[in-house]
Amino acid sequence: MNQNNNHGRKMIAPAIITIIIVLYIIFCVFTFSVGIMSTGIFLVAMIIGIALVGVAISMFLERMREIRSGEEDDLSKY
């Protein structure tokens, strides 16, 4: 039980950081896009923003798998 509770605490920081990064990316894309009237540039900005959000979520899910498996120190592999 204590081990599972410890994993839960270790998952809080990556979740908060991921939420902050995703909100920041969304804010930057919309702020950049507001002044642009060109649809093409707006679509490129949206695609780049969606890709960055996807990468952030992917890294978050990978970190969650590492924490659950007990592999917390990546440097121990080398």
mmCIF file of the N, C-alpha and C atoms, coordinates in Angstrom:
data_MODEL
# 
_entry.id   MODEL 
# 
loop_
_atom_site.group_PDB 
_atom_site.id 
_atom_site.type_symbol 
_atom_site.label_atom_id 
_atom_site.label_alt_id 
_atom_site.label_comp_id 
_atom_site.label_asym_id 
_atom_site.label_entity_id 
_atom_site.label_seq_id 
_atom_site.pdbx_PDB_ins_code 
_atom_site.Cartn_x 
_atom_site.Cartn_y 
_atom_site.Cartn_z 
_atom_site.occupancy 
_atom_site.B_iso_or_equiv 
_atom_site.pdbx_formal_charge 
_atom_site.auth_seq_id 
_atom_site.auth_comp_id 
_atom_site.auth_asym_id 
_atom_site.auth_atom_id 
_atom_site.pdbx_PDB_model_num 
ATOM 1   N N  . MET A 1 1  ? 0.823  -1.189 0.000   1.00 0.00 ? 1  MET A N  1 
ATOM 2   C CA . MET A 1 1  ? 0.000  0.000  0.000   1.00 0.00 ? 1  MET A CA 1 
ATOM 3   C C  . MET A 1 1  ? 0.866  1.250  0.000   1.00 0.00 ? 1  MET A C  1 
ATOM 4   N N  . ASN A 1 2  ? 1.901  1.264  0.813   1.00 0.00 ? 2  ASN A N  1 
ATOM 5   C CA . ASN A 1 2  ? 2.786  2.411  0.894   1.00 0.00 ? 2  ASN A CA 1 
ATOM 6   C C  . ASN A 1 2  ? 3.504  2.638  -0.437  1.00 0.00 ? 2  ASN A C  1 
ATOM 7   N N  . GLN A 1 3  ? 3.890  1.557  -1.099  1.00 0.00 ? 3  GLN A N  1 
ATOM 8   C CA . GLN A 1 3  ? 4.568  1.659  -2.395  1.00 0.00 ? 3  GLN A CA 1 
ATOM 9   C C  . GLN A 1 3  ? 3.646  2.307  -3.428  1.00 0.00 ? 3  GLN A C  1 
ATOM 10  N N  . ASN A 1 4  ? 2.383  1.912  -3.460  1.00 0.00 ? 4  ASN A N  1 
ATOM 11  C CA . ASN A 1 4  ? 1.425  2.472  -4.407  1.00 0.00 ? 4  ASN A CA 1 
ATOM 12  C C  . ASN A 1 4  ? 1.169  3.950  -4.112  1.00 0.00 ? 4  ASN A C  1 
ATOM 13  N N  . ASN A 1 5  ? 1.075  4.312  -2.842  1.00 0.00 ? 5  ASN A N  1 
ATOM 14  C CA . ASN A 1 5  ? 0.862  5.698  -2.447  1.00 0.00 ? 5  ASN A CA 1 
ATOM 15  C C  . ASN A 1 5  ? 2.062  6.547  -2.841  1.00 0.00 ? 5  ASN A C  1 
ATOM 16  N N  . ASN A 1 6  ? 3.263  5.995  -2.711  1.00 0.00 ? 6  ASN A N  1 
ATOM 17  C CA . ASN A 1 6  ? 4.479  6.698  -3.092  1.00 0.00 ? 6  ASN A CA 1 
ATOM 18  C C  . ASN A 1 6  ? 4.497  6.960  -4.592  1.00 0.00 ? 6  ASN A C  1 
ATOM 19  N N  . HIS A 1 7  ? 4.020  5.991  -5.393  1.00 0.00 ? 7  HIS A N  1 
ATOM 20  C CA . HIS A 1 7  ? 3.935  6.193  -6.839  1.00 0.00 ? 7  HIS A CA 1 
ATOM 21  C C  . HIS A 1 7  ? 2.970  7.324  -7.163  1.00 0.00 ? 7  HIS A C  1 
ATOM 22  N N  . GLY A 1 8  ? 1.870  7.410  -6.429  1.00 0.00 ? 8  GLY A N  1 
ATOM 23  C CA . GLY A 1 8  ? 0.889  8.462  -6.666  1.00 0.00 ? 8  GLY A CA 1 
ATOM 24  C C  . GLY A 1 8  ? 1.475  9.846  -6.445  1.00 0.00 ? 8  GLY A C  1 
ATOM 25  N N  . ARG A 1 9  ? 2.291  9.985  -5.420  1.00 0.00 ? 9  ARG A N  1 
ATOM 26  C CA . ARG A 1 9  ? 2.923  11.273 -5.146  1.00 0.00 ? 9  ARG A CA 1 
ATOM 27  C C  . ARG A 1 9  ? 3.917  11.645 -6.238  1.00 0.00 ? 9  ARG A C  1 
ATOM 28  N N  . LYS A 1 10 ? 4.608  10.650 -6.770  1.00 0.00 ? 10 LYS A N  1 
ATOM 29  C CA . LYS A 1 10 ? 5.599  10.918 -7.807  1.00 0.00 ? 10 LYS A CA 1 
ATOM 30  C C  . LYS A 1 10 ? 4.952  11.255 -9.139  1.00 0.00 ? 10 LYS A C  1 
ATOM 31  N N  . MET A 1 11 ? 3.676  10.945 -9.297  1.00 0.00 ? 11 MET A N  1 
ATOM 32  C CA . MET A 1 11 ? 2.974  11.244 -10.540 1.00 0.00 ? 11 MET A CA 1 
ATOM 33  C C  . MET A 1 11 ? 2.394  12.658 -10.563 1.00 0.00 ? 11 MET A C  1 
ATOM 34  N N  . ILE A 1 12 ? 2.351  13.316 -9.424  1.00 0.00 ? 12 ILE A N  1 
ATOM 35  C CA . ILE A 1 12 ? 1.739  14.635 -9.353  1.00 0.00 ? 12 ILE A CA 1 
ATOM 36  C C  . ILE A 1 12 ? 2.569  15.683 -10.097 1.00 0.00 ? 12 ILE A C  1 
ATOM 37  N N  . ALA A 1 13 ? 3.872  15.722 -9.858  1.00 0.00 ? 13 ALA A N  1 
ATOM 38  C CA . ALA A 1 13 ? 4.718  16.744 -10.485 1.00 0.00 ? 13 ALA A CA 1 
ATOM 39  C C  . ALA A 1 13 ? 4.716  16.647 -12.010 1.00 0.00 ? 13 ALA A C  1 
ATOM 40  N N  . PRO A 1 14 ? 4.919  15.460 -12.610 1.00 0.00 ? 14 PRO A N  1 
ATOM 41  C CA . PRO A 1 14 ? 4.867  15.408 -14.077 1.00 0.00 ? 14 PRO A CA 1 
ATOM 42  C C  . PRO A 1 14 ? 3.509  15.818 -14.634 1.00 0.00 ? 14 PRO A C  1 
ATOM 43  N N  . ALA A 1 15 ? 2.427  15.505 -13.923 1.00 0.00 ? 15 ALA A N  1 
ATOM 44  C CA . ALA A 1 15 ? 1.094  15.887 -14.393 1.00 0.00 ? 15 ALA A CA 1 
ATOM 45  C C  . ALA A 1 15 ? 0.936  17.406 -14.380 1.00 0.00 ? 15 ALA A C  1 
ATOM 46  N N  . ILE A 1 16 ? 1.382  18.050 -13.326 1.00 0.00 ? 16 ILE A N  1 
ATOM 47  C CA . ILE A 1 16 ? 1.272  19.503 -13.226 1.00 0.00 ? 16 ILE A CA 1 
ATOM 48  C C  . ILE A 1 16 ? 2.128  20.184 -14.294 1.00 0.00 ? 16 ILE A C  1 
ATOM 49  N N  . ILE A 1 17 ? 3.353  19.704 -14.471 1.00 0.00 ? 17 ILE A N  1 
ATOM 50  C CA . ILE A 1 17 ? 4.246  20.277 -15.470 1.00 0.00 ? 17 ILE A CA 1 
ATOM 51  C C  . ILE A 1 17 ? 3.665  20.108 -16.867 1.00 0.00 ? 17 ILE A C  1 
ATOM 52  N N  . THR A 1 18 ? 3.102  18.931 -17.158 1.00 0.00 ? 18 THR A N  1 
ATOM 53  C CA . THR A 1 18 ? 2.503  18.696 -18.477 1.00 0.00 ? 18 THR A CA 1 
ATOM 54  C C  . THR A 1 18 ? 1.326  19.624 -18.713 1.00 0.00 ? 18 THR A C  1 
ATOM 55  N N  . ILE A 1 19 ? 0.485  19.815 -17.720 1.00 0.00 ? 19 ILE A N  1 
ATOM 56  C CA . ILE A 1 19 ? -0.655 20.728 -17.856 1.00 0.00 ? 19 ILE A CA 1 
ATOM 57  C C  . ILE A 1 19 ? -0.178 22.149 -18.116 1.00 0.00 ? 19 ILE A C  1 
ATOM 58  N N  . ILE A 1 20 ? 0.848  22.585 -17.389 1.00 0.00 ? 20 ILE A N  1 
ATOM 59  C CA . ILE A 1 20 ? 1.376  23.938 -17.583 1.00 0.00 ? 20 ILE A CA 1 
ATOM 60  C C  . ILE A 1 20 ? 1.954  24.096 -18.989 1.00 0.00 ? 20 ILE A C  1 
ATOM 61  N N  . ILE A 1 21 ? 2.700  23.100 -19.455 1.00 0.00 ? 21 ILE A N  1 
ATOM 62  C CA . ILE A 1 21 ? 3.300  23.168 -20.786 1.00 0.00 ? 21 ILE A CA 1 
ATOM 63  C C  . ILE A 1 21 ? 2.224  23.190 -21.864 1.00 0.00 ? 21 ILE A C  1 
ATOM 64  N N  . VAL A 1 22 ? 1.218  22.344 -21.734 1.00 0.00 ? 22 VAL A N  1 
ATOM 65  C CA . VAL A 1 22 ? 0.143  22.303 -22.733 1.00 0.00 ? 22 VAL A CA 1 
ATOM 66  C C  . VAL A 1 22 ? -0.612 23.638 -22.760 1.00 0.00 ? 22 VAL A C  1 
ATOM 67  N N  . LEU A 1 23 ? -0.925 24.193 -21.608 1.00 0.00 ? 23 LEU A N  1 
ATOM 68  C CA . LEU A 1 23 ? -1.611 25.489 -21.567 1.00 0.00 ? 23 LEU A CA 1 
ATOM 69  C C  . LEU A 1 23 ? -0.748 26.593 -22.168 1.00 0.00 ? 23 LEU A C  1 
ATOM 70  N N  . TYR A 1 24 ? 0.552  26.557 -21.907 1.00 0.00 ? 24 TYR A N  1 
ATOM 71  C CA . TYR A 1 24 ? 1.468  27.552 -22.461 1.00 0.00 ? 24 TYR A CA 1 
ATOM 72  C C  . TYR A 1 24 ? 1.529  27.451 -23.982 1.00 0.00 ? 24 TYR A C  1 
ATOM 73  N N  . ILE A 1 25 ? 1.606  26.236 -24.511 1.00 0.00 ? 25 ILE A N  1 
ATOM 74  C CA . ILE A 1 25 ? 1.641  26.052 -25.960 1.00 0.00 ? 25 ILE A CA 1 
ATOM 75  C C  . ILE A 1 25 ? 0.360  26.570 -26.591 1.00 0.00 ? 25 ILE A C  1 
ATOM 76  N N  . ILE A 1 26 ? -0.778 26.223 -25.999 1.00 0.00 ? 26 ILE A N  1 
ATOM 77  C CA . ILE A 1 26 ? -2.062 26.697 -26.522 1.00 0.00 ? 26 ILE A CA 1 
ATOM 78  C C  . ILE A 1 26 ? -2.127 28.223 -26.487 1.00 0.00 ? 26 ILE A C  1 
ATOM 79  N N  . PHE A 1 27 ? -1.691 28.814 -25.385 1.00 0.00 ? 27 PHE A N  1 
ATOM 80  C CA . PHE A 1 27 ? -1.687 30.268 -25.263 1.00 0.00 ? 27 PHE A CA 1 
ATOM 81  C C  . PHE A 1 27 ? -0.799 30.908 -26.332 1.00 0.00 ? 27 PHE A C  1 
ATOM 82  N N  . CYS A 1 28 ? 0.402  30.357 -26.525 1.00 0.00 ? 28 CYS A N  1 
ATOM 83  C CA . CYS A 1 28 ? 1.327  30.915 -27.514 1.00 0.00 ? 28 CYS A CA 1 
ATOM 84  C C  . CYS A 1 28 ? 0.774  30.799 -28.929 1.00 0.00 ? 28 CYS A C  1 
ATOM 85  N N  . VAL A 1 29 ? 0.199  29.663 -29.266 1.00 0.00 ? 29 VAL A N  1 
ATOM 86  C CA . VAL A 1 29 ? -0.349 29.482 -30.615 1.00 0.00 ? 29 VAL A CA 1 
ATOM 87  C C  . VAL A 1 29 ? -1.492 30.458 -30.861 1.00 0.00 ? 29 VAL A C  1 
ATOM 88  N N  . PHE A 1 30 ? -2.399 30.602 -29.909 1.00 0.00 ? 30 PHE A N  1 
ATOM 89  C CA . PHE A 1 30 ? -3.517 31.513 -30.109 1.00 0.00 ? 30 PHE A CA 1 
ATOM 90  C C  . PHE A 1 30 ? -3.073 32.971 -30.099 1.00 0.00 ? 30 PHE A C  1 
ATOM 91  N N  . THR A 1 31 ? -2.106 33.320 -29.262 1.00 0.00 ? 31 THR A N  1 
ATOM 92  C CA . THR A 1 31 ? -1.592 34.682 -29.236 1.00 0.00 ? 31 THR A CA 1 
ATOM 93  C C  . THR A 1 31 ? -0.912 35.008 -30.557 1.00 0.00 ? 31 THR A C  1 
ATOM 94  N N  . PHE A 1 32 ? -0.133 34.078 -31.068 1.00 0.00 ? 32 PHE A N  1 
ATOM 95  C CA . PHE A 1 32 ? 0.552  34.270 -32.349 1.00 0.00 ? 32 PHE A CA 1 
ATOM 96  C C  . PHE A 1 32 ? -0.453 34.361 -33.487 1.00 0.00 ? 32 PHE A C  1 
ATOM 97  N N  . SER A 1 33 ? -1.488 33.571 -33.412 1.00 0.00 ? 33 SER A N  1 
ATOM 98  C CA . SER A 1 33 ? -2.455 33.478 -34.500 1.00 0.00 ? 33 SER A CA 1 
ATOM 99  C C  . SER A 1 33 ? -3.440 34.638 -34.542 1.00 0.00 ? 33 SER A C  1 
ATOM 100 N N  . VAL A 1 34 ? -3.630 35.358 -33.434 1.00 0.00 ? 34 VAL A N  1 
ATOM 101 C CA . VAL A 1 34 ? -4.620 36.431 -33.389 1.00 0.00 ? 34 VAL A CA 1 
ATOM 102 C C  . VAL A 1 34 ? -4.249 37.554 -34.351 1.00 0.00 ? 34 VAL A C  1 
ATOM 103 N N  . GLY A 1 35 ? -2.976 37.899 -34.433 1.00 0.00 ? 35 GLY A N  1 
ATOM 104 C CA . GLY A 1 35 ? -2.552 39.002 -35.281 1.00 0.00 ? 35 GLY A CA 1 
ATOM 105 C C  . GLY A 1 35 ? -2.397 38.622 -36.744 1.00 0.00 ? 35 GLY A C  1 
ATOM 106 N N  . ILE A 1 36 ? -2.540 37.347 -37.062 1.00 0.00 ? 36 ILE A N  1 
ATOM 107 C CA . ILE A 1 36 ? -2.317 36.884 -38.432 1.00 0.00 ? 36 ILE A CA 1 
ATOM 108 C C  . ILE A 1 36 ? -3.659 36.667 -39.117 1.00 0.00 ? 36 ILE A C  1 
ATOM 109 N N  . MET A 1 37 ? -3.805 37.270 -40.260 1.00 0.00 ? 37 MET A N  1 
ATOM 110 C CA . MET A 1 37 ? -5.045 37.103 -41.008 1.00 0.00 ? 37 MET A CA 1 
ATOM 111 C C  . MET A 1 37 ? -4.963 35.978 -42.034 1.00 0.00 ? 37 MET A C  1 
ATOM 112 N N  . SER A 1 38 ? -3.773 35.549 -42.346 1.00 0.00 ? 38 SER A N  1 
ATOM 113 C CA . SER A 1 38 ? -3.590 34.502 -43.357 1.00 0.00 ? 38 SER A CA 1 
ATOM 114 C C  . SER A 1 38 ? -4.013 33.140 -42.813 1.00 0.00 ? 38 SER A C  1 
ATOM 115 N N  . THR A 1 39 ? -4.893 32.480 -43.532 1.00 0.00 ? 39 THR A N  1 
ATOM 116 C CA . THR A 1 39 ? -5.378 31.171 -43.102 1.00 0.00 ? 39 THR A CA 1 
ATOM 117 C C  . THR A 1 39 ? -4.273 30.126 -43.141 1.00 0.00 ? 39 THR A C  1 
ATOM 118 N N  . GLY A 1 40 ? -3.394 30.220 -44.123 1.00 0.00 ? 40 GLY A N  1 
ATOM 119 C CA . GLY A 1 40 ? -2.309 29.246 -44.252 1.00 0.00 ? 40 GLY A CA 1 
ATOM 120 C C  . GLY A 1 40 ? -1.358 29.272 -43.062 1.00 0.00 ? 40 GLY A C  1 
ATOM 121 N N  . ILE A 1 41 ? -0.962 30.469 -42.655 1.00 0.00 ? 41 ILE A N  1 
ATOM 122 C CA . ILE A 1 41 ? -0.057 30.589 -41.511 1.00 0.00 ? 41 ILE A CA 1 
ATOM 123 C C  . ILE A 1 41 ? -0.768 30.154 -40.238 1.00 0.00 ? 41 ILE A C  1 
ATOM 124 N N  . PHE A 1 42 ? -2.040 30.485 -40.128 1.00 0.00 ? 42 PHE A N  1 
ATOM 125 C CA . PHE A 1 42 ? -2.814 30.058 -38.962 1.00 0.00 ? 42 PHE A CA 1 
ATOM 126 C C  . PHE A 1 42 ? -2.856 28.532 -38.879 1.00 0.00 ? 42 PHE A C  1 
ATOM 127 N N  . LEU A 1 43 ? -3.094 27.866 -40.007 1.00 0.00 ? 43 LEU A N  1 
ATOM 128 C CA . LEU A 1 43 ? -3.144 26.394 -40.015 1.00 0.00 ? 43 LEU A CA 1 
ATOM 129 C C  . LEU A 1 43 ? -1.791 25.788 -39.670 1.00 0.00 ? 43 LEU A C  1 
ATOM 130 N N  . VAL A 1 44 ? -0.714 26.372 -40.178 1.00 0.00 ? 44 VAL A N  1 
ATOM 131 C CA . VAL A 1 44 ? 0.628  25.875 -39.852 1.00 0.00 ? 44 VAL A CA 1 
ATOM 132 C C  . VAL A 1 44 ? 0.883  26.026 -38.351 1.00 0.00 ? 44 VAL A C  1 
ATOM 133 N N  . ALA A 1 45 ? 0.522  27.175 -37.794 1.00 0.00 ? 45 ALA A N  1 
ATOM 134 C CA . ALA A 1 45 ? 0.700  27.396 -36.360 1.00 0.00 ? 45 ALA A CA 1 
ATOM 135 C C  . ALA A 1 45 ? -0.120 26.395 -35.546 1.00 0.00 ? 45 ALA A C  1 
ATOM 136 N N  . MET A 1 46 ? -1.331 26.118 -35.974 1.00 0.00 ? 46 MET A N  1 
ATOM 137 C CA . MET A 1 46 ? -2.172 25.153 -35.265 1.00 0.00 ? 46 MET A CA 1 
ATOM 138 C C  . MET A 1 46 ? -1.590 23.745 -35.349 1.00 0.00 ? 46 MET A C  1 
ATOM 139 N N  . ILE A 1 47 ? -1.093 23.365 -36.525 1.00 0.00 ? 47 ILE A N  1 
ATOM 140 C CA . ILE A 1 47 ? -0.511 22.026 -36.689 1.00 0.00 ? 47 ILE A CA 1 
ATOM 141 C C  . ILE A 1 47 ? 0.726  21.874 -35.810 1.00 0.00 ? 47 ILE A C  1 
ATOM 142 N N  . ILE A 1 48 ? 1.573  22.901 -35.784 1.00 0.00 ? 48 ILE A N  1 
ATOM 143 C CA . ILE A 1 48 ? 2.767  22.848 -34.932 1.00 0.00 ? 48 ILE A CA 1 
ATOM 144 C C  . ILE A 1 48 ? 2.356  22.770 -33.459 1.00 0.00 ? 48 ILE A C  1 
ATOM 145 N N  . GLY A 1 49 ? 1.351  23.555 -33.057 1.00 0.00 ? 49 GLY A N  1 
ATOM 146 C CA . GLY A 1 49 ? 0.879  23.523 -31.671 1.00 0.00 ? 49 GLY A CA 1 
ATOM 147 C C  . GLY A 1 49 ? 0.322  22.165 -31.289 1.00 0.00 ? 49 GLY A C  1 
ATOM 148 N N  . ILE A 1 50 ? -0.474 21.583 -32.179 1.00 0.00 ? 50 ILE A N  1 
ATOM 149 C CA . ILE A 1 50 ? -1.046 20.251 -31.910 1.00 0.00 ? 50 ILE A CA 1 
ATOM 150 C C  . ILE A 1 50 ? 0.061  19.212 -31.809 1.00 0.00 ? 50 ILE A C  1 
ATOM 151 N N  . ALA A 1 51 ? 1.069  19.315 -32.661 1.00 0.00 ? 51 ALA A N  1 
ATOM 152 C CA . ALA A 1 51 ? 2.185  18.369 -32.611 1.00 0.00 ? 51 ALA A CA 1 
ATOM 153 C C  . ALA A 1 51 ? 2.943  18.495 -31.288 1.00 0.00 ? 51 ALA A C  1 
ATOM 154 N N  . LEU A 1 52 ? 3.188  19.716 -30.842 1.00 0.00 ? 52 LEU A N  1 
ATOM 155 C CA . LEU A 1 52 ? 3.892  19.924 -29.576 1.00 0.00 ? 52 LEU A CA 1 
ATOM 156 C C  . LEU A 1 52 ? 3.083  19.412 -28.387 1.00 0.00 ? 52 LEU A C  1 
ATOM 157 N N  . VAL A 1 53 ? 1.781  19.635 -28.411 1.00 0.00 ? 53 VAL A N  1 
ATOM 158 C CA . VAL A 1 53 ? 0.924  19.109 -27.338 1.00 0.00 ? 53 VAL A CA 1 
ATOM 159 C C  . VAL A 1 53 ? 0.960  17.583 -27.348 1.00 0.00 ? 53 VAL A C  1 
ATOM 160 N N  . GLY A 1 54 ? 0.929  16.985 -28.547 1.00 0.00 ? 54 GLY A N  1 
ATOM 161 C CA . GLY A 1 54 ? 1.008  15.529 -28.657 1.00 0.00 ? 54 GLY A CA 1 
ATOM 162 C C  . GLY A 1 54 ? 2.304  14.977 -28.089 1.00 0.00 ? 54 GLY A C  1 
ATOM 163 N N  . VAL A 1 55 ? 3.413  15.650 -28.364 1.00 0.00 ? 55 VAL A N  1 
ATOM 164 C CA . VAL A 1 55 ? 4.707  15.217 -27.826 1.00 0.00 ? 55 VAL A CA 1 
ATOM 165 C C  . VAL A 1 55 ? 4.723  15.341 -26.306 1.00 0.00 ? 55 VAL A C  1 
ATOM 166 N N  . ALA A 1 56 ? 4.188  16.433 -25.782 1.00 0.00 ? 56 ALA A N  1 
ATOM 167 C CA . ALA A 1 56 ? 4.160  16.623 -24.328 1.00 0.00 ? 56 ALA A CA 1 
ATOM 168 C C  . ALA A 1 56 ? 3.337  15.534 -23.650 1.00 0.00 ? 56 ALA A C  1 
ATOM 169 N N  . ILE A 1 57 ? 2.193  15.204 -24.221 1.00 0.00 ? 57 ILE A N  1 
ATOM 170 C CA . ILE A 1 57 ? 1.342  14.157 -23.639 1.00 0.00 ? 57 ILE A CA 1 
ATOM 171 C C  . ILE A 1 57 ? 2.012  12.793 -23.768 1.00 0.00 ? 57 ILE A C  1 
ATOM 172 N N  . SER A 1 58 ? 2.669  12.552 -24.891 1.00 0.00 ? 58 SER A N  1 
ATOM 173 C CA . SER A 1 58 ? 3.378  11.288 -25.077 1.00 0.00 ? 58 SER A CA 1 
ATOM 174 C C  . SER A 1 58 ? 4.493  11.120 -24.039 1.00 0.00 ? 58 SER A C  1 
ATOM 175 N N  . MET A 1 59 ? 5.247  12.185 -23.799 1.00 0.00 ? 59 MET A N  1 
ATOM 176 C CA . MET A 1 59 ? 6.320  12.126 -22.796 1.00 0.00 ? 59 MET A CA 1 
ATOM 177 C C  . MET A 1 59 ? 5.749  11.928 -21.396 1.00 0.00 ? 59 MET A C  1 
ATOM 178 N N  . PHE A 1 60 ? 4.608  12.549 -21.129 1.00 0.00 ? 60 PHE A N  1 
ATOM 179 C CA . PHE A 1 60 ? 3.958  12.371 -19.835 1.00 0.00 ? 60 PHE A CA 1 
ATOM 180 C C  . PHE A 1 60 ? 3.546  10.913 -19.631 1.00 0.00 ? 60 PHE A C  1 
ATOM 181 N N  . LEU A 1 61 ? 2.936  10.313 -20.643 1.00 0.00 ? 61 LEU A N  1 
ATOM 182 C CA . LEU A 1 61 ? 2.508  8.916  -20.531 1.00 0.00 ? 61 LEU A CA 1 
ATOM 183 C C  . LEU A 1 61 ? 3.705  7.981  -20.377 1.00 0.00 ? 61 LEU A C  1 
ATOM 184 N N  . GLU A 1 62 ? 4.799  8.279  -21.072 1.00 0.00 ? 62 GLU A N  1 
ATOM 185 C CA . GLU A 1 62 ? 6.009  7.460  -20.927 1.00 0.00 ? 62 GLU A CA 1 
ATOM 186 C C  . GLU A 1 62 ? 6.563  7.569  -19.514 1.00 0.00 ? 62 GLU A C  1 
ATOM 187 N N  . ARG A 1 63 ? 6.551  8.772  -18.951 1.00 0.00 ? 63 ARG A N  1 
ATOM 188 C CA . ARG A 1 63 ? 7.029  8.964  -17.574 1.00 0.00 ? 63 ARG A CA 1 
ATOM 189 C C  . ARG A 1 63 ? 6.140  8.225  -16.576 1.00 0.00 ? 63 ARG A C  1 
ATOM 190 N N  . MET A 1 64 ? 4.831  8.212  -16.807 1.00 0.00 ? 64 MET A N  1 
ATOM 191 C CA . MET A 1 64 ? 3.923  7.487  -15.924 1.00 0.00 ? 64 MET A CA 1 
ATOM 192 C C  . MET A 1 64 ? 4.238  5.990  -15.952 1.00 0.00 ? 64 MET A C  1 
ATOM 193 N N  . ARG A 1 65 ? 4.518  5.456  -17.134 1.00 0.00 ? 65 ARG A N  1 
ATOM 194 C CA . ARG A 1 65 ? 4.887  4.033  -17.231 1.00 0.00 ? 65 ARG A CA 1 
ATOM 195 C C  . ARG A 1 65 ? 6.183  3.745  -16.484 1.00 0.00 ? 65 ARG A C  1 
ATOM 196 N N  . GLU A 1 66 ? 7.145  4.665  -16.575 1.00 0.00 ? 66 GLU A N  1 
ATOM 197 C CA . GLU A 1 66 ? 8.408  4.485  -15.853 1.00 0.00 ? 66 GLU A CA 1 
ATOM 198 C C  . GLU A 1 66 ? 8.176  4.483  -14.348 1.00 0.00 ? 66 GLU A C  1 
ATOM 199 N N  . ILE A 1 67 ? 7.359  5.383  -13.860 1.00 0.00 ? 67 ILE A N  1 
ATOM 200 C CA . ILE A 1 67 ? 7.105  5.463  -12.420 1.00 0.00 ? 67 ILE A CA 1 
ATOM 201 C C  . ILE A 1 67 ? 6.381  4.206  -11.946 1.00 0.00 ? 67 ILE A C  1 
ATOM 202 N N  . ARG A 1 68 ? 5.388  3.752  -12.698 1.00 0.00 ? 68 ARG A N  1 
ATOM 203 C CA . ARG A 1 68 ? 4.641  2.554  -12.302 1.00 0.00 ? 68 ARG A CA 1 
ATOM 204 C C  . ARG A 1 68 ? 5.509  1.303  -12.301 1.00 0.00 ? 68 ARG A C  1 
ATOM 205 N N  . SER A 1 69 ? 6.472  1.239  -13.222 1.00 0.00 ? 69 SER A N  1 
ATOM 206 C CA . SER A 1 69 ? 7.320  0.047  -13.291 1.00 0.00 ? 69 SER A CA 1 
ATOM 207 C C  . SER A 1 69 ? 8.467  0.107  -12.288 1.00 0.00 ? 69 SER A C  1 
ATOM 208 N N  . GLY A 1 70 ? 8.627  1.239  -11.620 1.00 0.00 ? 70 GLY A N  1 
ATOM 209 C CA . GLY A 1 70 ? 9.688  1.358  -10.626 1.00 0.00 ? 70 GLY A CA 1 
ATOM 210 C C  . GLY A 1 70 ? 11.005 1.798  -11.232 1.00 0.00 ? 70 GLY A C  1 
ATOM 211 N N  . GLU A 1 71 ? 11.011 2.118  -12.491 1.00 0.00 ? 71 GLU A N  1 
ATOM 212 C CA . GLU A 1 71 ? 12.232 2.546  -13.176 1.00 0.00 ? 71 GLU A CA 1 
ATOM 213 C C  . GLU A 1 71 ? 12.296 4.067  -13.106 1.00 0.00 ? 71 GLU A C  1 
ATOM 214 N N  . GLU A 1 72 ? 12.724 4.559  -11.954 1.00 0.00 ? 72 GLU A N  1 
ATOM 215 C CA . GLU A 1 72 ? 12.674 5.997  -11.728 1.00 0.00 ? 72 GLU A CA 1 
ATOM 216 C C  . GLU A 1 72 ? 13.968 6.713  -12.049 1.00 0.00 ? 72 GLU A C  1 
ATOM 217 N N  . ASP A 1 73 ? 15.070 6.012  -12.012 1.00 0.00 ? 73 ASP A N  1 
ATOM 218 C CA . ASP A 1 73 ? 16.346 6.641  -12.297 1.00 0.00 ? 73 ASP A CA 1 
ATOM 219 C C  . ASP A 1 73 ? 16.816 6.173  -13.669 1.00 0.00 ? 73 ASP A C  1 
ATOM 220 N N  . ASP A 1 74 ? 16.643 7.018  -14.677 1.00 0.00 ? 74 ASP A N  1 
ATOM 221 C CA . ASP A 1 74 ? 17.020 6.661  -16.027 1.00 0.00 ? 74 ASP A CA 1 
ATOM 222 C C  . ASP A 1 74 ? 18.526 6.453  -16.170 1.00 0.00 ? 74 ASP A C  1 
ATOM 223 N N  . LEU A 1 75 ? 19.313 7.130  -15.352 1.00 0.00 ? 75 LEU A N  1 
ATOM 224 C CA . LEU A 1 75 ? 20.767 7.022  -15.452 1.00 0.00 ? 75 LEU A CA 1 
ATOM 225 C C  . LEU A 1 75 ? 21.273 5.665  -14.969 1.00 0.00 ? 75 LEU A C  1 
ATOM 226 N N  . SER A 1 76 ? 20.472 4.920  -14.228 1.00 0.00 ? 76 SER A N  1 
ATOM 227 C CA . SER A 1 76 ? 20.921 3.627  -13.727 1.00 0.00 ? 76 SER A CA 1 
ATOM 228 C C  . SER A 1 76 ? 21.070 2.613  -14.853 1.00 0.00 ? 76 SER A C  1 
ATOM 229 N N  . LYS A 1 77 ? 20.509 2.878  -16.017 1.00 0.00 ? 77 LYS A N  1 
ATOM 230 C CA . LYS A 1 77 ? 20.648 1.972  -17.157 1.00 0.00 ? 77 LYS A CA 1 
ATOM 231 C C  . LYS A 1 77 ? 22.060 1.999  -17.737 1.00 0.00 ? 77 LYS A C  1 
ATOM 232 N N  . TYR A 1 78 ? 22.770 3.101  -17.548 1.00 0.00 ? 78 TYR A N  1 
ATOM 233 C CA . TYR A 1 78 ? 24.049 3.276  -18.215 1.00 0.00 ? 78 TYR A CA 1 
ATOM 234 C C  . TYR A 1 78 ? 25.222 3.033  -17.308 1.00 0.00 ? 78 TYR A C  1 
# 
